[in-house]
């Protein structure tokens, strides 16, 4: 079984089914006046996104942010990939969330309750 029963919680866009993830990356936002730079942990989805303007239509990859931190989230991409692989092997079903506390980024899994009661 794959990852169709695992959902990833995004920072602001709801849930994304894990089997739609094509990439995982951490990148830094630019510092703006009065606003410091931040690090984002993003997933790239296996679907294109388009937007148009007077000059034409532009297609790019669809990204969703999972977490935002002040410091570099070292190994977060690898840890997310490892967590997804472990959940796939267990044939789990539920929601995986990126949790940031005190500059530490970790992943917590909340299984669906399948009690028939």
Biopython code that builds the backbone (N, CA, C, O; Angstrom):
import numpy as np
from Bio.PDB.StructureBuilder import StructureBuilder

atoms = [
    (1, "UNK", "N", (0.839, -1.176, 0.000)),
    (1, "UNK", "CA", (0.000, 0.000, 0.000)),
    (1, "UNK", "C", (0.882, 1.237, 0.000)),
    (1, "UNK", "O", (1.981, 1.212, 0.555)),
    (2, "UNK", "N", (0.426, 2.301, -0.604)),
    (2, "UNK", "CA", (1.180, 3.538, -0.702)),
    (2, "UNK", "C", (0.853, 4.520, 0.398)),
    (2, "UNK", "O", (0.620, 4.140, 1.545)),
    (3, "UNK", "N", (0.838, 5.790, 0.031)),
    (3, "UNK", "CA", (0.612, 6.861, 0.993)),
    (3, "UNK", "C", (-0.754, 7.520, 0.836)),
    (3, "UNK", "O", (-0.951, 8.637, 1.314)),
    (4, "UNK", "N", (-1.697, 6.857, 0.180)),
    (4, "UNK", "CA", (-2.985, 7.500, -0.057)),
    (4, "UNK", "C", (-3.821, 7.690, 1.209)),
    (4, "UNK", "O", (-4.810, 8.422, 1.182)),
    (5, "UNK", "N", (-3.447, 7.053, 2.310)),
    (5, "UNK", "CA", (-4.180, 7.229, 3.568)),
    (5, "UNK", "C", (-3.451, 8.141, 4.552)),
    (5, "UNK", "O", (-3.886, 8.308, 5.692)),
    (6, "UNK", "N", (-2.347, 8.726, 4.110)),
    (6, "UNK", "CA", (-1.587, 9.668, 4.936)),
    (6, "UNK", "C", (-1.838, 11.071, 4.395)),
    (6, "UNK", "O", (-1.706, 11.311, 3.195)),
    (7, "UNK", "N", (-2.195, 11.981, 5.267)),
    (7, "UNK", "CA", (-2.443, 13.377, 4.917)),
    (7, "UNK", "C", (-1.409, 14.242, 5.618)),
    (7, "UNK", "O", (-1.061, 13.985, 6.770)),
    (8, "UNK", "N", (-0.920, 15.258, 4.935)),
    (8, "UNK", "CA", (0.072, 16.182, 5.484)),
    (8, "UNK", "C", (-0.628, 17.511, 5.772)),
    (8, "UNK", "O", (-1.288, 18.069, 4.896)),
    (9, "UNK", "N", (-0.484, 18.013, 6.990)),
    (9, "UNK", "CA", (-1.070, 19.308, 7.349)),
    (9, "UNK", "C", (-0.130, 20.421, 6.877)),
    (9, "UNK", "O", (1.053, 20.429, 7.218)),
    (10, "UNK", "N", (-0.659, 21.346, 6.101)),
    (10, "UNK", "CA", (0.132, 22.492, 5.656)),
    (10, "UNK", "C", (-0.031, 23.624, 6.667)),
    (10, "UNK", "O", (-0.890, 23.568, 7.546)),
    (11, "UNK", "N", (0.795, 24.637, 6.530)),
    (11, "UNK", "CA", (0.751, 25.760, 7.458)),
    (11, "UNK", "C", (-0.560, 26.532, 7.345)),
    (11, "UNK", "O", (-1.132, 26.926, 8.362)),
    (12, "UNK", "N", (-1.046, 26.754, 6.114)),
    (12, "UNK", "CA", (-2.262, 27.561, 5.953)),
    (12, "UNK", "C", (-3.244, 27.019, 4.921)),
    (12, "UNK", "O", (-4.334, 27.571, 4.775)),
    (13, "UNK", "N", (-2.891, 25.957, 4.203)),
    (13, "UNK", "CA", (-3.725, 25.489, 3.092)),
    (13, "UNK", "C", (-4.470, 24.197, 3.364)),
    (13, "UNK", "O", (-4.936, 23.564, 2.417)),
    (14, "UNK", "N", (-4.605, 23.778, 4.606)),
    (14, "UNK", "CA", (-5.341, 22.561, 4.906)),
    (14, "UNK", "C", (-4.487, 21.312, 4.794)),
    (14, "UNK", "O", (-3.324, 21.309, 5.197)),
    (15, "UNK", "N", (-5.062, 20.252, 4.249)),
    (15, "UNK", "CA", (-4.404, 18.950, 4.159)),
    (15, "UNK", "C", (-4.094, 18.597, 2.705)),
    (15, "UNK", "O", (-4.845, 18.936, 1.790)),
    (16, "UNK", "N", (-2.974, 17.912, 2.521)),
    (16, "UNK", "CA", (-2.562, 17.411, 1.214)),
    (16, "UNK", "C", (-2.305, 15.919, 1.363)),
    (16, "UNK", "O", (-1.638, 15.497, 2.307)),
    (17, "UNK", "N", (-2.825, 15.123, 0.447)),
    (17, "UNK", "CA", (-2.580, 13.677, 0.499)),
    (17, "UNK", "C", (-1.117, 13.412, 0.169)),
    (17, "UNK", "O", (-0.589, 13.939, -0.810)),
    (18, "UNK", "N", (-0.471, 12.599, 0.986)),
    (18, "UNK", "CA", (0.972, 12.389, 0.884)),
    (18, "UNK", "C", (1.402, 11.758, -0.434)),
    (18, "UNK", "O", (2.532, 11.980, -0.868)),
    (19, "UNK", "N", (0.546, 10.985, -1.082)),
    (19, "UNK", "CA", (0.957, 10.372, -2.345)),
    (19, "UNK", "C", (1.014, 11.372, -3.494)),
    (19, "UNK", "O", (1.368, 10.995, -4.611)),
    (20, "UNK", "N", (0.674, 12.636, -3.249)),
    (20, "UNK", "CA", (0.774, 13.681, -4.269)),
    (20, "UNK", "C", (2.079, 14.475, -4.163)),
    (20, "UNK", "O", (2.330, 15.367, -4.974)),
    (21, "UNK", "N", (2.909, 14.151, -3.164)),
    (21, "UNK", "CA", (4.161, 14.881, -2.961)),
    (21, "UNK", "C", (5.209, 14.412, -3.957)),
    (21, "UNK", "O", (5.472, 13.217, -4.089)),
    (22, "UNK", "N", (5.807, 15.379, -4.658)),
    (22, "UNK", "CA", (6.872, 15.070, -5.612)),
    (22, "UNK", "C", (8.229, 15.550, -5.107)),
    (22, "UNK", "O", (9.259, 15.115, -5.621)),
    (23, "UNK", "N", (8.253, 16.441, -4.109)),
    (23, "UNK", "CA", (9.515, 16.962, -3.610)),
    (23, "UNK", "C", (9.352, 17.596, -2.243)),
    (23, "UNK", "O", (8.256, 17.999, -1.854)),
    (24, "UNK", "N", (10.470, 17.679, -1.514)),
    (24, "UNK", "CA", (10.520, 18.296, -0.188)),
    (24, "UNK", "C", (11.739, 19.195, -0.178)),
    (24, "UNK", "O", (12.820, 18.775, -0.591)),
    (25, "UNK", "N", (11.582, 20.438, 0.292)),
    (25, "UNK", "CA", (12.735, 21.347, 0.321)),
    (25, "UNK", "C", (12.598, 22.363, 1.444)),
    (25, "UNK", "O", (11.495, 22.730, 1.851)),
    (26, "UNK", "N", (13.757, 22.808, 1.935)),
    (26, "UNK", "CA", (13.815, 23.922, 2.880)),
    (26, "UNK", "C", (14.478, 25.073, 2.147)),
    (26, "UNK", "O", (15.492, 24.889, 1.473)),
    (27, "UNK", "N", (13.903, 26.263, 2.279)),
    (27, "UNK", "CA", (14.508, 27.432, 1.648)),
    (27, "UNK", "C", (14.231, 28.664, 2.490)),
    (27, "UNK", "O", (13.296, 28.698, 3.291)),
    (28, "UNK", "N", (15.062, 29.668, 2.291)),
    (28, "UNK", "CA", (14.982, 30.890, 3.070)),
    (28, "UNK", "C", (14.244, 31.977, 2.295)),
    (28, "UNK", "O", (14.458, 32.152, 1.096)),
    (29, "UNK", "N", (13.377, 32.700, 2.989)),
    (29, "UNK", "CA", (12.693, 33.834, 2.370)),
    (29, "UNK", "C", (13.618, 35.048, 2.419)),
    (29, "UNK", "O", (14.509, 35.105, 3.266)),
    (30, "UNK", "N", (13.424, 36.000, 1.544)),
    (30, "UNK", "CA", (14.246, 37.213, 1.625)),
    (30, "UNK", "C", (13.815, 38.072, 2.812)),
    (30, "UNK", "O", (12.646, 38.087, 3.197)),
    (31, "UNK", "N", (14.781, 38.782, 3.379)),
    (31, "UNK", "CA", (14.468, 39.732, 4.449)),
    (31, "UNK", "C", (13.859, 40.972, 3.808)),
    (31, "UNK", "O", (14.365, 41.477, 2.806)),
    (32, "UNK", "N", (12.781, 41.451, 4.390)),
    (32, "UNK", "CA", (12.123, 42.660, 3.909)),
    (32, "UNK", "C", (12.243, 43.735, 4.979)),
    (32, "UNK", "O", (12.529, 43.421, 6.134)),
    (33, "UNK", "N", (12.034, 44.966, 4.626)),
    (33, "UNK", "CA", (12.119, 46.060, 5.579)),
    (33, "UNK", "C", (11.174, 45.807, 6.748)),
    (33, "UNK", "O", (9.961, 45.691, 6.568)),
    (34, "UNK", "N", (11.738, 45.724, 7.933)),
    (34, "UNK", "CA", (10.937, 45.493, 9.126)),
    (34, "UNK", "C", (10.508, 44.054, 9.338)),
    (34, "UNK", "O", (9.787, 43.755, 10.290)),
    (35, "UNK", "N", (10.938, 43.166, 8.468)),
    (35, "UNK", "CA", (10.537, 41.762, 8.568)),
    (35, "UNK", "C", (11.760, 40.882, 8.325)),
    (35, "UNK", "O", (12.343, 40.928, 7.242)),
    (36, "UNK", "N", (12.156, 40.084, 9.311)),
    (36, "UNK", "CA", (13.354, 39.252, 9.136)),
    (36, "UNK", "C", (13.106, 38.090, 8.169)),
    (36, "UNK", "O", (11.967, 37.716, 7.889)),
    (37, "UNK", "N", (14.194, 37.547, 7.679)),
    (37, "UNK", "CA", (14.139, 36.367, 6.823)),
    (37, "UNK", "C", (13.669, 35.174, 7.648)),
    (37, "UNK", "O", (13.948, 35.095, 8.844)),
    (38, "UNK", "N", (12.958, 34.250, 7.016)),
    (38, "UNK", "CA", (12.482, 33.032, 7.678)),
    (38, "UNK", "C", (12.847, 31.829, 6.809)),
    (38, "UNK", "O", (13.070, 31.958, 5.606)),
    (39, "UNK", "N", (12.902, 30.667, 7.438)),
    (39, "UNK", "CA", (13.111, 29.414, 6.725)),
    (39, "UNK", "C", (11.762, 28.715, 6.586)),
    (39, "UNK", "O", (10.980, 28.654, 7.535)),
    (40, "UNK", "N", (11.502, 28.191, 5.393)),
    (40, "UNK", "CA", (10.266, 27.467, 5.120)),
    (40, "UNK", "C", (10.584, 26.021, 4.759)),
    (40, "UNK", "O", (11.544, 25.746, 4.039)),
    (41, "UNK", "N", (9.779, 25.115, 5.259)),
    (41, "UNK", "CA", (9.827, 23.723, 4.822)),
    (41, "UNK", "C", (8.629, 23.544, 3.914)),
    (41, "UNK", "O", (7.484, 23.639, 4.355)),
    (42, "UNK", "N", (8.897, 23.282, 2.637)),
    (42, "UNK", "CA", (7.857, 23.177, 1.616)),
    (42, "UNK", "C", (7.809, 21.775, 1.025)),
    (42, "UNK", "O", (8.808, 21.057, 0.987)),
    (43, "UNK", "N", (6.622, 21.411, 0.568)),
    (43, "UNK", "CA", (6.483, 20.237, -0.287)),
    (43, "UNK", "C", (6.086, 20.739, -1.667)),
    (43, "UNK", "O", (5.393, 21.747, -1.801)),
    (44, "UNK", "N", (6.533, 20.023, -2.683)),
    (44, "UNK", "CA", (6.148, 20.295, -4.059)),
    (44, "UNK", "C", (5.184, 19.193, -4.467)),
    (44, "UNK", "O", (5.448, 18.009, -4.259)),
    (45, "UNK", "N", (4.069, 19.598, -5.048)),
    (45, "UNK", "CA", (3.070, 18.615, -5.443)),
    (45, "UNK", "C", (3.243, 18.220, -6.901)),
    (45, "UNK", "O", (3.794, 18.974, -7.703)),
    (46, "UNK", "N", (2.768, 17.042, -7.225)),
    (46, "UNK", "CA", (2.930, 16.482, -8.563)),
    (46, "UNK", "C", (1.881, 17.007, -9.530)),
    (46, "UNK", "O", (1.480, 16.303, -10.456)),
    (47, "UNK", "N", (1.436, 18.238, -9.322)),
    (47, "UNK", "CA", (0.480, 18.882, -10.221)),
    (47, "UNK", "C", (0.979, 20.292, -10.528)),
    (47, "UNK", "O", (1.509, 20.963, -9.642)),
    (48, "UNK", "N", (0.821, 20.740, -11.745)),
    (48, "UNK", "CA", (1.241, 22.111, -12.058)),
    (48, "UNK", "C", (0.184, 23.114, -11.618)),
    (48, "UNK", "O", (-0.992, 22.784, -11.462)),
    (49, "UNK", "N", (0.633, 24.341, -11.423)),
    (49, "UNK", "CA", (-0.284, 25.444, -11.111)),
    (49, "UNK", "C", (-0.064, 26.526, -12.149)),
    (49, "UNK", "O", (1.067, 26.783, -12.561)),
    (50, "UNK", "N", (-1.126, 27.146, -12.561)),
    (50, "UNK", "CA", (-1.010, 28.179, -13.574)),
    (50, "UNK", "C", (-1.573, 29.499, -13.109)),
    (50, "UNK", "O", (-2.468, 29.557, -12.266)),
    (51, "UNK", "N", (-1.026, 30.563, -13.679)),
    (51, "UNK", "CA", (-1.573, 31.899, -13.431)),
    (51, "UNK", "C", (-1.348, 32.713, -14.695)),
    (51, "UNK", "O", (-0.396, 32.488, -15.442)),
    (52, "UNK", "N", (-2.223, 33.639, -14.910)),
    (52, "UNK", "CA", (-2.138, 34.410, -16.143)),
    (52, "UNK", "C", (-2.015, 35.896, -15.897)),
    (52, "UNK", "O", (-2.359, 36.410, -14.833)),
    (53, "UNK", "N", (-1.519, 36.560, -16.905)),
    (53, "UNK", "CA", (-1.424, 38.017, -16.906)),
    (53, "UNK", "C", (-1.618, 38.484, -18.343)),
    (53, "UNK", "O", (-1.883, 37.678, -19.235)),
    (54, "UNK", "N", (-1.487, 39.768, -18.558)),
    (54, "UNK", "CA", (-1.616, 40.320, -19.899)),
    (54, "UNK", "C", (-0.571, 39.792, -20.859)),
    (54, "UNK", "O", (-0.787, 39.776, -22.071)),
    (55, "UNK", "N", (0.569, 39.356, -20.323)),
    (55, "UNK", "CA", (1.650, 38.834, -21.164)),
    (55, "UNK", "C", (1.502, 37.359, -21.501)),
    (55, "UNK", "O", (2.224, 36.849, -22.358)),
    (56, "UNK", "N", (0.579, 36.662, -20.844)),
    (56, "UNK", "CA", (0.392, 35.243, -21.149)),
    (56, "UNK", "C", (0.150, 34.413, -19.906)),
    (56, "UNK", "O", (-0.113, 34.934, -18.822)),
    (57, "UNK", "N", (0.245, 33.132, -20.091)),
    (57, "UNK", "CA", (-0.034, 32.146, -19.052)),
    (57, "UNK", "C", (1.274, 31.540, -18.587)),
    (57, "UNK", "O", (2.135, 31.212, -19.403)),
    (58, "UNK", "N", (1.430, 31.387, -17.269)),
    (58, "UNK", "CA", (2.661, 30.821, -16.713)),
    (58, "UNK", "C", (2.329, 29.588, -15.889)),
    (58, "UNK", "O", (1.445, 29.619, -15.034)),
    (59, "UNK", "N", (3.040, 28.511, -16.153)),
    (59, "UNK", "CA", (2.849, 27.253, -15.427)),
    (59, "UNK", "C", (4.082, 27.035, -14.553)),
    (59, "UNK", "O", (5.216, 27.178, -15.011)),
    (60, "UNK", "N", (3.845, 26.688, -13.293)),
    (60, "UNK", "CA", (4.957, 26.393, -12.388)),
    (60, "UNK", "C", (4.530, 25.277, -11.438)),
    (60, "UNK", "O", (3.376, 24.850, -11.435)),
    (61, "UNK", "N", (5.480, 24.817, -10.640)),
    (61, "UNK", "CA", (5.184, 23.776, -9.674)),
    (61, "UNK", "C", (4.346, 24.356, -8.542)),
    (61, "UNK", "O", (4.465, 25.534, -8.206)),
    (62, "UNK", "N", (3.507, 23.522, -7.964)),
    (62, "UNK", "CA", (2.665, 23.931, -6.854)),
    (62, "UNK", "C", (3.371, 23.573, -5.549)),
    (62, "UNK", "O", (3.659, 22.404, -5.293)),
    (63, "UNK", "N", (3.647, 24.581, -4.727)),
    (63, "UNK", "CA", (4.323, 24.402, -3.445)),
    (63, "UNK", "C", (3.346, 24.659, -2.307)),
    (63, "UNK", "O", (2.456, 25.503, -2.414)),
    (64, "UNK", "N", (3.523, 23.927, -1.226)),
    (64, "UNK", "CA", (2.750, 24.151, -0.009)),
    (64, "UNK", "C", (3.731, 24.165, 1.166)),
    (64, "UNK", "O", (4.604, 23.302, 1.263)),
    (65, "UNK", "N", (3.582, 25.146, 2.056)),
    (65, "UNK", "CA", (4.475, 25.297, 3.201)),
    (65, "UNK", "C", (3.945, 24.478, 4.374)),
    (65, "UNK", "O", (2.765, 24.548, 4.718)),
    (66, "UNK", "N", (4.851, 23.690, 4.986)),
    (66, "UNK", "CA", (4.500, 22.880, 6.140)),
    (66, "UNK", "C", (4.899, 23.547, 7.447)),
    (66, "UNK", "O", (4.212, 23.399, 8.457)),
    (67, "UNK", "N", (6.015, 24.285, 7.431)),
    (67, "UNK", "CA", (6.515, 24.904, 8.661)),
    (67, "UNK", "C", (7.341, 26.124, 8.317)),
    (67, "UNK", "O", (7.847, 26.271, 7.204)),
    (68, "UNK", "N", (7.464, 27.005, 9.316)),
    (68, "UNK", "CA", (8.228, 28.238, 9.193)),
    (68, "UNK", "C", (9.064, 28.380, 10.465)),
    (68, "UNK", "O", (8.538, 28.274, 11.573)),
    (69, "UNK", "N", (10.370, 28.620, 10.302)),
    (69, "UNK", "CA", (11.250, 28.730, 11.468)),
    (69, "UNK", "C", (12.202, 29.905, 11.299)),
    (69, "UNK", "O", (12.417, 30.392, 10.189)),
    (70, "UNK", "N", (12.768, 30.355, 12.414)),
    (70, "UNK", "CA", (13.775, 31.419, 12.368)),
    (70, "UNK", "C", (15.136, 30.875, 11.935)),
    (70, "UNK", "O", (15.905, 31.571, 11.273)),
    (71, "UNK", "N", (15.426, 29.640, 12.309)),
    (71, "UNK", "CA", (16.719, 29.035, 11.986)),
    (71, "UNK", "C", (16.586, 27.949, 10.941)),
    (71, "UNK", "O", (15.493, 27.445, 10.680)),
    (72, "UNK", "N", (17.710, 27.595, 10.349)),
    (72, "UNK", "CA", (17.747, 26.567, 9.317)),
    (72, "UNK", "C", (17.237, 25.238, 9.866)),
    (72, "UNK", "O", (17.773, 24.744, 10.858)),
    (73, "UNK", "N", (16.216, 24.647, 9.248)),
    (73, "UNK", "CA", (15.671, 23.364, 9.722)),
    (73, "UNK", "C", (16.508, 22.189, 9.202)),
    (73, "UNK", "O", (16.082, 21.448, 8.317)),
    (74, "UNK", "N", (17.693, 22.040, 9.765)),
    (74, "UNK", "CA", (18.630, 21.011, 9.309)),
    (74, "UNK", "C", (17.972, 19.637, 9.297)),
    (74, "UNK", "O", (17.347, 19.232, 10.278)),
    (75, "UNK", "N", (18.111, 18.940, 8.211)),
    (75, "UNK", "CA", (17.650, 17.566, 8.020)),
    (75, "UNK", "C", (16.132, 17.405, 8.057)),
    (75, "UNK", "O", (15.645, 16.275, 8.087)),
    (76, "UNK", "N", (15.377, 18.490, 8.056)),
    (76, "UNK", "CA", (13.917, 18.382, 8.118)),
    (76, "UNK", "C", (13.363, 17.661, 6.894)),
    (76, "UNK", "O", (12.451, 16.844, 7.024)),
    (77, "UNK", "N", (13.897, 17.947, 5.711)),
    (77, "UNK", "CA", (13.414, 17.277, 4.503)),
    (77, "UNK", "C", (13.647, 15.773, 4.586)),
    (77, "UNK", "O", (12.765, 14.983, 4.247)),
    (78, "UNK", "N", (14.838, 15.379, 5.038)),
    (78, "UNK", "CA", (15.147, 13.958, 5.176)),
    (78, "UNK", "C", (14.280, 13.298, 6.242)),
    (78, "UNK", "O", (13.832, 12.165, 6.068)),
    (79, "UNK", "N", (14.044, 14.010, 7.351)),
    (79, "UNK", "CA", (13.212, 13.457, 8.416)),
    (79, "UNK", "C", (11.762, 13.272, 7.962)),
    (79, "UNK", "O", (11.117, 12.291, 8.331)),
    (80, "UNK", "N", (11.255, 14.204, 7.169)),
    (80, "UNK", "CA", (9.903, 14.049, 6.636)),
    (80, "UNK", "C", (9.844, 12.846, 5.700)),
    (80, "UNK", "O", (8.912, 12.046, 5.785)),
    (81, "UNK", "N", (10.813, 12.709, 4.820)),
    (81, "UNK", "CA", (10.843, 11.561, 3.907)),
    (81, "UNK", "C", (10.928, 10.251, 4.689)),
    (81, "UNK", "O", (10.264, 9.275, 4.337)),
    (82, "UNK", "N", (11.730, 10.225, 5.730)),
    (82, "UNK", "CA", (11.859, 9.019, 6.560)),
    (82, "UNK", "C", (10.539, 8.711, 7.269)),
    (82, "UNK", "O", (10.120, 7.554, 7.318)),
    (83, "UNK", "N", (9.884, 9.731, 7.816)),
    (83, "UNK", "CA", (8.599, 9.521, 8.498)),
    (83, "UNK", "C", (7.552, 8.975, 7.534)),
    (83, "UNK", "O", (6.798, 8.067, 7.885)),
    (84, "UNK", "N", (7.502, 9.525, 6.321)),
    (84, "UNK", "CA", (6.546, 9.034, 5.331)),
    (84, "UNK", "C", (6.822, 7.582, 4.965)),
    (84, "UNK", "O", (5.890, 6.793, 4.812)),
    (85, "UNK", "N", (8.098, 7.222, 4.824)),
    (85, "UNK", "CA", (8.443, 5.839, 4.496)),
    (85, "UNK", "C", (8.042, 4.898, 5.625)),
    (85, "UNK", "O", (7.517, 3.814, 5.369)),
    (86, "UNK", "N", (8.283, 5.300, 6.871)),
    (86, "UNK", "CA", (7.905, 4.453, 8.003)),
    (86, "UNK", "C", (6.393, 4.275, 8.081)),
    (86, "UNK", "O", (5.911, 3.177, 8.361)),
    (87, "UNK", "N", (5.643, 5.343, 7.839)),
    (87, "UNK", "CA", (4.179, 5.237, 7.865)),
    (87, "UNK", "C", (3.669, 4.370, 6.722)),
    (87, "UNK", "O", (2.712, 3.615, 6.894)),
    (88, "UNK", "N", (4.296, 4.473, 5.564)),
    (88, "UNK", "CA", (3.918, 3.635, 4.416)),
    (88, "UNK", "C", (4.135, 2.167, 4.736)),
    (88, "UNK", "O", (3.297, 1.325, 4.414)),
    (89, "UNK", "N", (5.263, 1.857, 5.372)),
    (89, "UNK", "CA", (5.580, 0.468, 5.716)),
    (89, "UNK", "C", (4.610, -0.105, 6.745)),
    (89, "UNK", "O", (4.343, -1.307, 6.745)),
    (90, "UNK", "N", (4.083, 0.752, 7.621)),
    (90, "UNK", "CA", (3.129, 0.314, 8.647)),
    (90, "UNK", "C", (1.703, 0.281, 8.136)),
    (90, "UNK", "O", (0.795, -0.147, 8.850)),
    (91, "UNK", "N", (1.495, 0.732, 6.898)),
    (91, "UNK", "CA", (0.152, 0.810, 6.320)),
    (91, "UNK", "C", (-0.759, 1.659, 7.205)),
    (91, "UNK", "O", (-1.914, 1.314, 7.454)),
    (92, "UNK", "N", (-0.200, 2.788, 7.675)),
    (92, "UNK", "CA", (-0.902, 3.679, 8.595)),
    (92, "UNK", "C", (-1.876, 4.584, 7.846)),
    (92, "UNK", "O", (-1.793, 4.745, 6.628)),
    (93, "UNK", "N", (-2.795, 5.165, 8.604)),
    (93, "UNK", "CA", (-3.732, 6.145, 8.070)),
    (93, "UNK", "C", (-3.884, 7.247, 9.115)),
    (93, "UNK", "O", (-4.097, 6.967, 10.295)),
    (94, "UNK", "N", (-3.772, 8.512, 8.673)),
    (94, "UNK", "CA", (-3.901, 9.623, 9.602)),
    (94, "UNK", "C", (-3.278, 10.886, 9.047)),
    (94, "UNK", "O", (-3.055, 11.010, 7.842)),
    (95, "UNK", "N", (-2.998, 11.827, 9.945)),
    (95, "UNK", "CA", (-2.475, 13.136, 9.579)),
    (95, "UNK", "C", (-1.088, 13.324, 10.184)),
    (95, "UNK", "O", (-0.882, 13.075, 11.372)),
    (96, "UNK", "N", (-0.145, 13.762, 9.365)),
    (96, "UNK", "CA", (1.211, 14.072, 9.797)),
    (96, "UNK", "C", (1.358, 15.587, 9.844)),
    (96, "UNK", "O", (1.046, 16.274, 8.871)),
    (97, "UNK", "N", (1.829, 16.108, 10.965)),
    (97, "UNK", "CA", (1.998, 17.550, 11.145)),
    (97, "UNK", "C", (3.447, 17.887, 11.470)),
    (97, "UNK", "O", (4.122, 17.154, 12.193)),
    (98, "UNK", "N", (3.913, 19.005, 10.925)),
    (98, "UNK", "CA", (5.204, 19.567, 11.305)),
    (98, "UNK", "C", (4.948, 20.458, 12.513)),
    (98, "UNK", "O", (4.112, 21.359, 12.455)),
    (99, "UNK", "N", (5.658, 20.213, 13.597)),
    (99, "UNK", "CA", (5.491, 20.960, 14.838)),
    (99, "UNK", "C", (6.801, 21.703, 15.112)),
    (99, "UNK", "O", (7.875, 21.101, 15.133)),
    (100, "UNK", "N", (6.698, 23.021, 15.321)),
    (100, "UNK", "CA", (7.867, 23.838, 15.632)),
    (100, "UNK", "C", (7.738, 24.365, 17.053)),
    (100, "UNK", "O", (6.775, 25.053, 17.391)),
    (101, "UNK", "N", (8.728, 24.029, 17.882)),
    (101, "UNK", "CA", (8.781, 24.542, 19.257)),
    (101, "UNK", "C", (10.228, 24.842, 19.604)),
    (101, "UNK", "O", (11.106, 23.990, 19.467)),
    (102, "UNK", "N", (10.460, 26.056, 20.050)),
    (102, "UNK", "CA", (11.795, 26.467, 20.497)),
    (102, "UNK", "C", (12.870, 26.126, 19.469)),
    (102, "UNK", "O", (13.888, 25.517, 19.798)),
    (103, "UNK", "N", (12.635, 26.523, 18.232)),
    (103, "UNK", "CA", (13.589, 26.316, 17.136)),
    (103, "UNK", "C", (13.796, 24.847, 16.763)),
    (103, "UNK", "O", (14.695, 24.536, 15.982)),
    (104, "UNK", "N", (12.995, 23.956, 17.299)),
    (104, "UNK", "CA", (13.100, 22.537, 16.947)),
    (104, "UNK", "C", (11.896, 22.180, 16.092)),
    (104, "UNK", "O", (10.754, 22.433, 16.474)),
    (105, "UNK", "N", (12.158, 21.594, 14.938)),
    (105, "UNK", "CA", (11.102, 21.156, 14.027)),
    (105, "UNK", "C", (11.042, 19.637, 14.076)),
    (105, "UNK", "O", (12.040, 18.955, 13.841)),
    (106, "UNK", "N", (9.859, 19.118, 14.383)),
    (106, "UNK", "CA", (9.688, 17.661, 14.403)),
    (106, "UNK", "C", (8.334, 17.332, 13.790)),
    (106, "UNK", "O", (7.520, 18.222, 13.542)),
    (107, "UNK", "N", (8.106, 16.061, 13.551)),
    (107, "UNK", "CA", (6.867, 15.616, 12.916)),
    (107, "UNK", "C", (6.094, 14.733, 13.889)),
    (107, "UNK", "O", (6.653, 13.845, 14.533)),
    (108, "UNK", "N", (4.796, 15.003, 13.976)),
    (108, "UNK", "CA", (3.924, 14.195, 14.826)),
    (108, "UNK", "C", (2.828, 13.590, 13.961)),
    (108, "UNK", "O", (2.267, 14.256, 13.091)),
    (109, "UNK", "N", (2.532, 12.320, 14.212)),
    (109, "UNK", "CA", (1.514, 11.605, 13.461)),
    (109, "UNK", "C", (0.289, 11.401, 14.344)),
    (109, "UNK", "O", (0.398, 10.952, 15.485)),
    (110, "UNK", "N", (-0.877, 11.737, 13.801)),
    (110, "UNK", "CA", (-2.146, 11.583, 14.488)),
    (110, "UNK", "C", (-2.984, 10.571, 13.698)),
    (110, "UNK", "O", (-3.592, 10.926, 12.688)),
    (111, "UNK", "N", (-3.018, 9.304, 14.156)),
    (111, "UNK", "CA", (-3.734, 8.273, 13.390)),
    (111, "UNK", "C", (-5.240, 8.484, 13.425)),
    (111, "UNK", "O", (-5.794, 9.029, 14.380)),
    (112, "UNK", "N", (-5.882, 8.037, 12.355)),
    (112, "UNK", "CA", (-7.339, 8.032, 12.328)),
    (112, "UNK", "C", (-7.819, 6.944, 13.272)),
    (112, "UNK", "O", (-7.206, 5.880, 13.359)),
    (113, "UNK", "N", (-8.897, 7.199, 13.970)),
    (113, "UNK", "CA", (-9.479, 6.213, 14.878)),
    (113, "UNK", "C", (-10.458, 5.366, 14.082)),
    (113, "UNK", "O", (-11.462, 5.873, 13.582)),
    (114, "UNK", "N", (-10.169, 4.082, 13.966)),
    (114, "UNK", "CA", (-11.018, 3.190, 13.179)),
    (114, "UNK", "C", (-11.906, 2.313, 14.058)),
    (114, "UNK", "O", (-12.361, 1.256, 13.621)),
    (115, "UNK", "N", (-12.152, 2.743, 15.290)),
    (115, "UNK", "CA", (-13.050, 1.974, 16.151)),
    (115, "UNK", "C", (-14.437, 1.935, 15.528)),
    (115, "UNK", "O", (-14.947, 2.954, 15.061)),
    (116, "UNK", "N", (-15.036, 0.768, 15.525)),
    (116, "UNK", "CA", (-16.386, 0.624, 14.973)),
    (116, "UNK", "C", (-17.457, 0.926, 16.010)),
    (116, "UNK", "O", (-18.647, 0.832, 15.711)),
    (117, "UNK", "N", (-17.050, 1.291, 17.233)),
    (117, "UNK", "CA", (-18.015, 1.565, 18.310)),
    (117, "UNK", "C", (-18.775, 2.833, 18.061)),
    (117, "UNK", "O", (-19.625, 3.212, 18.866)),
]
sb = StructureBuilder()
sb.init_structure("model")
sb.init_model(0)
sb.init_chain("A")
sb.init_seg("    ")
for serial, (resi, resn, name, xyz) in enumerate(atoms, 1):
    if name == "N":
        sb.init_residue(resn, " ", resi, " ")
    sb.init_atom(name, np.array(xyz, "f"), 0.0, 1.0, " ", f" {name:<3s}", serial, name[0])
structure = sb.get_structure()
